[in-house]
Amino acid sequence: MPSVLGIDSGLTVTKAVIFDADGSTLAVARRRVAQIMTTPHHVERDMDELWQATAEAIREAISASGRPASDIVAVAATAHGDGIYLLDAERRPLGLGIVSLDSRAGDIVAEWAANGVADRSLALTGQMPHPAAPSAVLAWIKRNEPERYARIAHMLPCKDYLRFCLSGTIGTDRTEASTSFTNVTTQDYDPDILALFDLSELAHALPPIAHSAEIVGHVTAEAAARTGLMEGTPVAAGLHDVTASSLGVGAHVEGVIAVIAGTYSINEVLSREPRTDPRWLCRNAIEPGLWHSQAISPASSANYEWFLETLCRSDQATAAADGASIHDRLGAEIDAAMARRSTALFHPFLFGSPFGPQASAGFFGLRAWQGRGEMLRAVLEGIAFNHRVHVDALREGFEAKTIRITGGISRSPRFVQMFCDVLGLPVSVTETDEAAAWGTALCAGAGAGLFPSPSHDPRDLKRLTRTYSPDPARQAEYETRYRLFTDLAAAMAPLWPRIDALAAGDAP
């Protein structure tokens, strides 16, 4: 019986998911991949460790599926976008992989904003550079690590490094190619863009572009030995995880704002013409002649996960020992806090924000009689408020009245209702536990002829979708809190750079 394998490599976990031809999940296997943060603003990972972890996850998933590897008709990967994974001329990792939470290039992005490069980038590429954009990261490497820069032979997104490990082929797809170096009008590479960022000497390192569902290689003997896959299994190009997630929940269509509440705050909409604005990234959609506008910041559930790791470790250990969910254990505290009036607010800017690279996280309005429940509530509300900043921007530029949400937070009715009340719009959730993996599996299946195209989802999406409606009283309360959230951000704008300067010991 035919099946497809989707690989989804996030910022902390890499997953292998095997799907039946009808879209049902046969097996999921996960491995954590350590983030390396030994230097402020640097967030990296070991590329060999990433491949080893992914190979182990694939082998486990095949075993857990109860089916032979020969049933898998194709495989494709998706992964965090932006950042950069470099190979030298021998096709070996050139240093650590730089992930999309990295912000070392913040000063360069600020320079580009001041000298006009950012504005020219918006006109040419459809997006303002941000600290984790390949353009900014590569400019930082050129300036600070010239020897490493001179040895760059191939520059790849994360998922295309995994594609290389599986198939030995170098390349990318349309969605990933547009993270920095494609012309927003032609949707193809443009040498003027490399010149704009003073990166012209890297033209040779740009990976060839394929359609996301195109078969671009086959599993090598070495990869088969490590993963348990059959040698020769077709490998499709795959796609950026932002696009994969929207595709996986049926939201890669016009008129729908897809909200992905994962590590990143991702909010996106499809259009038939390029529309540019500093508040979003106008990138390639899967098909030519379609654009995917994405309002993004690294300020979503990573904040909740940080809170759990920092302030709830003993609770996590107890929950794990009892075989219980830490989220269920904390749910009662959150519910109790939500039933009370609270002055606590939180800016979820641990890794970045829509308010500039120097914005940082912080609690406001905490009182001695408030406890962890109020802090958790504030963190979750801050995440939802940050999504609203982006959703409001997209609603100004596009005709979209439907919200469809996915990501870890979407598994909790409590949190989905919070998003619904904060956004003030009906919010739909599609029953898809592994949306990004399913999105890239659709591409793999289409490449192998199992599906007519990536947009032909074999599932009954109407049956799998639940819609939440705003509660008028809660909506009014959140409107007040949201306005204070944004007013605090405006008030903090001149102070964040001074706070950031404390790390260098040169605060004014």
ZAPA-568134 format. One record per residue (C-alpha): x, y, z. Coordinates in nm, 3 decimals, decimal comma. Layout:
X:Y:Z
X:Y:Z
...
// end
This chain:
X:Y:Z
0,000:0,000:0,000
0,148:0,338:-0,096
0,256:0,585:0,169
0,458:0,907:0,177
0,720:1,038:0,417
0,726:1,401:0,526
1,024:1,533:0,722
0,965:1,844:0,934
1,273:1,990:1,098
1,184:2,270:1,336
1,407:2,478:1,555
1,433:2,226:1,838
1,283:1,901:1,707
1,321:1,714:1,380
1,035:1,481:1,289
0,967:1,202:1,042
0,599:1,138:0,968
0,466:0,860:0,747
0,121:0,916:0,596
-0,113:0,675:0,426
-0,242:0,769:0,081
-0,566:0,892:0,239
-0,378:1,142:0,458
-0,403:0,949:0,784
-0,091:0,937:1,000
0,076:0,598:1,021
0,374:0,686:1,239
0,557:0,984:1,389
0,909:0,984:1,531
1,090:1,279:1,685
1,441:1,368:1,788
1,556:1,683:1,965
1,836:1,880:1,805
2,029:2,101:2,044
2,045:2,473:1,985
2,390:2,618:2,041
2,376:2,965:2,199
2,726:3,022:2,339
2,737:3,381:2,212
2,462:3,643:2,254
2,239:3,668:1,946
2,395:3,354:1,793
2,156:3,057:1,760
2,311:2,763:1,576
2,305:2,385:1,544
2,549:2,114:1,446
2,467:2,005:1,090
2,596:1,650:1,129
2,391:1,611:1,447
2,083:1,735:1,260
2,126:1,472:0,988
2,196:1,197:1,241
1,885:1,288:1,442
1,671:1,303:1,128
1,801:0,967:1,005
1,721:0,809:1,342
1,370:0,955:1,335
1,310:0,817:0,984
1,425:0,470:1,086
1,202:0,475:1,395
0,901:0,596:1,197
0,941:0,319:0,941
0,958:0,060:1,217
0,657:0,208:1,399
0,446:0,223:1,084
0,423:-0,154:1,063
0,480:-0,136:0,689
0,788:-0,204:0,477
0,998:0,087:0,358
0,917:-0,021:0,004
0,564:0,115:0,054
0,702:0,471:0,071
0,661:0,609:-0,282
0,841:0,940:-0,217
0,991:1,159:0,053
1,023:1,535:0,093
1,145:1,766:0,366
1,036:2,095:0,511
1,215:2,289:0,780
1,253:2,627:0,943
1,308:2,892:0,680
1,569:3,165:0,670
1,900:3,128:0,846
2,166:2,950:0,638
2,342:2,611:0,610
2,673:2,632:0,426
2,877:2,368:0,243
3,234:2,396:0,119
3,369:2,274:-0,216
3,392:1,918:-0,079
3,024:1,944:0,018
3,103:1,931:0,386
2,938:2,155:0,647
3,115:2,488:0,665
3,074:2,563:1,033
2,752:2,540:1,229
2,410:2,583:1,073
2,259:2,922:1,153
1,890:2,900:1,244
1,612:3,151:1,201
1,619:3,265:1,566
1,970:3,404:1,513
1,995:3,782:1,541
2,368:3,850:1,507
2,304:4,057:1,194
2,081:4,306:1,373
2,332:4,590:1,339
2,369:4,525:0,967
1,992:4,532:0,921
1,985:4,862:1,110
2,254:5,000:0,878
2,055:4,893:0,574
1,746:5,065:0,715
1,944:5,386:0,759
2,129:5,390:0,424
1,839:5,298:0,196
1,935:4,936:0,120
1,627:4,809:0,303
1,391:5,027:0,100
1,554:4,916:-0,226
1,527:4,557:-0,107
1,154:4,598:-0,050
1,107:4,725:-0,405
1,328:4,460:-0,564
1,271:4,148:-0,351
0,933:4,224:-0,195
1,066:4,223:0,160
1,260:4,424:0,412
1,572:4,240:0,535
1,556:4,102:0,887
1,837:3,969:1,109
1,787:3,600:1,018
1,742:3,661:0,643
2,010:3,482:0,436
2,115:3,817:0,292
2,183:3,963:0,637
2,350:3,653:0,780
2,581:3,622:0,478
2,669:3,990:0,499
2,760:3,937:0,865
2,981:3,638:0,776
3,154:3,839:0,504
3,228:4,117:0,750
3,324:3,906:1,053
3,443:3,568:0,919
3,608:3,643:0,582
3,794:3,311:0,564
3,471:3,116:0,608
3,297:3,343:0,358
3,564:3,277:0,095
3,508:2,900:0,123
3,131:2,906:0,062
3,048:2,675:-0,228
2,680:2,610:-0,157
2,433:2,805:0,057
2,125:2,609:0,149
1,811:2,642:0,358
1,776:2,383:0,633
1,538:2,154:0,445
1,764:2,154:0,140
2,057:2,044:0,352
1,844:1,744:0,451
1,751:1,690:0,088
2,125:1,685:0,009
2,184:1,430:0,286
1,908:1,208:0,147
1,981:1,234:-0,224
2,321:1,392:-0,273
2,165:1,662:-0,492
2,203:2,038:-0,445
1,906:2,267:-0,499
1,601:2,435:-0,351
1,238:2,508:-0,437
1,051:2,824:-0,535
0,933:2,906:-0,183
1,276:2,884:-0,019
1,453:3,057:-0,307
1,250:3,371:-0,239
1,375:3,425:0,118
1,628:3,684:-0,004
1,749:3,665:-0,361
1,454:3,644:-0,604
1,293:3,935:-0,785
0,940:3,992:-0,656
0,809:4,043:-1,010
0,991:3,771:-1,206
1,000:3,528:-0,910
1,351:3,420:-1,015
1,707:3,500:-0,907
1,825:3,850:-0,995
2,196:3,945:-0,990
2,101:4,300:-0,891
1,986:4,163:-0,556
2,322:4,008:-0,472
2,486:4,335:-0,572
2,248:4,530:-0,349
2,370:4,336:-0,046
2,736:4,335:-0,165
2,726:3,958:-0,210
2,786:3,930:-0,586
3,073:3,684:-0,543
2,823:3,426:-0,410
2,630:3,392:-0,736
2,787:3,052:-0,793
2,655:2,929:-0,456
2,286:2,993:-0,524
2,103:2,659:-0,537
1,908:2,571:-0,854
1,531:2,618:-0,821
1,272:2,341:-0,872
0,896:2,313:-0,819
0,811:2,188:-0,470
0,658:1,868:-0,612
0,937:1,800:-0,860
1,137:1,480:-0,809
1,492:1,612:-0,774
1,681:1,300:-0,673
1,664:0,958:-0,515
1,771:0,818:-0,180
2,137:0,720:-0,199
2,282:0,393:-0,075
2,448:0,573:0,214
2,126:0,747:0,316
1,932:0,423:0,285
2,175:0,250:0,520
2,132:0,526:0,781
1,757:0,577:0,756
1,611:0,239:0,663
1,459:0,386:0,346
1,485:0,193:0,022
1,770:0,302:-0,200
1,628:0,482:-0,501
1,317:0,617:-0,326
1,219:0,940:-0,506
1,296:1,267:-0,325
1,085:1,573:-0,402
1,207:1,931:-0,361
0,978:2,010:-0,067
0,902:2,361:0,056
0,946:2,626:0,327
0,771:2,521:0,650
0,560:2,838:0,657
0,406:2,741:0,324
0,397:2,372:0,413
0,191:2,442:0,724
-0,068:2,647:0,538
-0,088:2,382:0,267
-0,126:2,109:0,528
-0,438:2,267:0,682
-0,598:2,368:0,353
-0,516:2,738:0,395
-0,285:2,786:0,092
-0,579:2,943:-0,093
-0,698:3,298:-0,152
-0,917:3,466:0,106
-0,778:3,283:0,409
-0,525:3,413:0,661
-0,327:3,118:0,790
-0,200:3,169:1,144
0,078:2,939:1,259
0,142:2,967:1,630
0,467:2,778:1,656
0,812:2,895:1,752
0,752:3,185:1,517
0,445:3,406:1,490
0,352:3,332:1,129
0,058:3,493:0,954
0,016:3,457:0,579
-0,215:3,506:0,284
-0,209:3,403:-0,084
-0,257:3,648:-0,372
-0,246:3,658:-0,753
-0,033:3,971:-0,762
0,267:4,087:-0,561
0,179:4,339:-0,291
0,465:4,481:-0,093
0,467:4,650:0,245
0,734:4,683:0,515
0,509:4,487:0,750
0,519:4,162:0,555
0,740:3,952:0,328
0,606:3,902:-0,025
0,749:3,567:-0,133
0,687:3,298:-0,393
0,393:3,064:-0,346
0,414:2,705:-0,466
0,286:2,778:-0,817
0,421:3,042:-1,058
0,209:3,356:-1,072
0,104:3,328:-0,708
0,256:3,512:-0,414
0,257:3,429:-0,045
0,267:3,734:0,181
0,393:3,649:0,527
0,387:3,873:0,834
0,633:3,705:1,068
0,828:3,755:1,388
1,009:3,506:1,617
0,765:3,581:1,898
0,509:3,305:1,942
0,508:2,979:2,139
0,886:2,986:2,194
0,801:3,225:2,478
0,568:2,972:2,639
0,829:2,699:2,601
1,091:2,928:2,758
0,859:2,991:3,054
0,811:2,616:3,103
1,184:2,545:3,084
1,279:2,836:3,308
1,007:2,845:3,574
0,827:2,509:3,557
1,104:2,249:3,544
1,001:2,066:3,859
0,641:2,054:3,738
0,756:1,916:3,404
0,958:1,645:3,579
0,662:1,551:3,800
0,425:1,543:3,505
0,665:1,325:3,306
0,704:1,084:3,599
0,325:1,060:3,628
0,276:1,020:3,254
0,075:1,343:3,252
0,084:1,654:3,034
0,249:1,964:3,176
-0,001:2,169:2,973
-0,294:1,997:3,146
-0,132:2,050:3,485
-0,092:2,422:3,424
-0,436:2,458:3,268
-0,613:2,499:3,602
-0,374:2,780:3,701
-0,433:2,957:3,373
-0,812:2,918:3,396
-0,813:3,055:3,751
-0,602:3,352:3,645
-0,828:3,423:3,349
-1,129:3,434:3,580
-0,970:3,721:3,775
-0,891:4,077:3,675
-0,520:4,107:3,605
-0,279:4,394:3,547
-0,005:4,161:3,417
0,104:4,204:3,054
0,396:4,049:2,866
0,592:4,146:2,556
0,690:3,810:2,395
1,010:3,936:2,236
1,267:3,688:2,367
1,403:3,621:2,018
1,269:3,913:1,814
0,964:4,125:1,745
0,771:4,328:1,487
0,898:4,640:1,666
1,262:4,624:1,560
1,562:4,401:1,636
1,644:4,561:1,971
1,303:4,501:2,131
1,323:4,261:2,423
1,076:4,065:2,634
0,933:4,193:2,957
0,651:4,170:3,210
0,455:4,481:3,299
0,206:4,541:3,578
0,307:4,252:3,802
0,194:4,277:4,166
0,305:4,083:4,472
-0,034:3,915:4,508
-0,019:3,777:4,156
0,133:3,437:4,091
0,250:3,205:3,820
-0,099:3,171:3,676
-0,115:3,543:3,601
0,229:3,526:3,444
0,129:3,232:3,225
-0,187:3,411:3,122
0,017:3,719:3,031
0,261:3,512:2,824
-0,018:3,347:2,628
-0,202:3,673:2,576
0,121:3,839:2,465
0,167:3,568:2,203
-0,188:3,623:2,075
-0,143:4,001:2,077
0,175:3,969:1,873
-0,012:3,761:1,614
-0,278:4,030:1,601
-0,017:4,294:1,511
0,056:4,090:1,199
-0,302:3,986:1,121
-0,422:4,346:1,136
-0,151:4,445:0,886
-0,253:4,169:0,642
-0,620:4,259:0,672
-0,533:4,611:0,557
-0,368:4,478:0,242
-0,578:4,177:0,145
-0,940:4,070:0,120
-0,938:3,795:0,381
-1,208:3,736:0,640
-1,132:3,379:0,743
-0,865:3,277:0,993
-0,730:2,922:1,003
-0,487:2,840:1,282
-0,232:2,564:1,327
0,075:2,504:1,544
0,116:2,361:1,892
-0,117:2,613:2,053
-0,400:2,512:1,817
-0,428:2,177:1,997
-0,575:2,351:2,302
-0,938:2,474:2,275
-0,856:2,719:2,557
-0,582:2,886:2,355
-0,774:2,882:2,026
-1,066:3,060:2,192
-0,819:3,316:2,328
-0,689:3,379:1,976
-1,044:3,406:1,848
-1,133:3,666:2,113
-0,811:3,862:2,060
-0,845:3,867:1,679
-1,220:3,936:1,696
-1,290:3,699:1,408
-1,409:3,338:1,369
-1,111:3,105:1,384
-1,106:2,758:1,229
-0,887:2,467:1,330
-0,826:2,176:1,097
-0,762:1,846:1,270
-0,404:1,805:1,150
-0,145:1,723:1,413
0,152:1,746:1,177
0,049:2,017:0,933
0,394:2,104:0,796
0,493:1,739:0,751
0,163:1,672:0,573
0,213:1,975:0,351
0,551:1,852:0,232
0,418:1,495:0,206
0,153:1,626:-0,035
0,438:1,757:-0,251
0,618:1,423:-0,233
0,298:1,237:-0,322
0,224:1,470:-0,611
0,577:1,422:-0,742
0,532:1,045:-0,734
0,189:1,064:-0,903
-0,005:0,964:-0,591
-0,193:1,300:-0,592
-0,278:1,516:-0,896
-0,103:1,815:-0,736
0,001:1,937:-0,389
-0,333:2,117:-0,357
-0,532:1,793:-0,399
-0,566:1,698:-0,033
-0,741:1,358:-0,020
-0,898:1,429:0,321
-1,247:1,566:0,388
-1,137:1,904:0,522
-1,490:2,018:0,609
-1,534:1,721:0,838
-1,197:1,785:1,000
-1,254:2,157:1,064
-1,396:2,317:1,379
-1,479:2,688:1,394
-1,470:2,906:1,707
-1,662:3,235:1,742
-1,553:3,538:1,948
-1,707:3,594:2,291
-1,822:3,961:2,289
-1,734:4,028:2,654
-1,388:3,873:2,625
-1,331:4,048:2,294
-1,398:4,387:2,454
-1,164:4,309:2,743
-0,889:4,197:2,507
-0,932:4,509:2,296
-0,840:4,719:2,601
-0,547:4,498:2,691
-0,423:4,486:2,331
-0,421:4,867:2,303
-0,214:4,885:2,622
0,019:4,615:2,483
0,089:4,825:2,171
0,110:5,153:2,365
0,373:4,997:2,591
0,568:4,889:2,281
0,562:5,246:2,151
0,673:5,381:2,490
0,958:5,128:2,509
1,094:5,210:2,162
1,359:5,459:2,285
1,448:5,241:2,584
1,505:4,904:2,418
1,836:5,014:2,256
1,958:5,135:2,596
1,862:4,802:2,754
2,037:4,613:2,473
2,351:4,823:2,524
2,386:4,689:2,878
2,514:4,360:2,733
2,810:4,546:2,584
2,872:4,748:2,897
2,827:5,075:2,715
2,481:5,187:2,820
2,440:5,563:2,823
// end
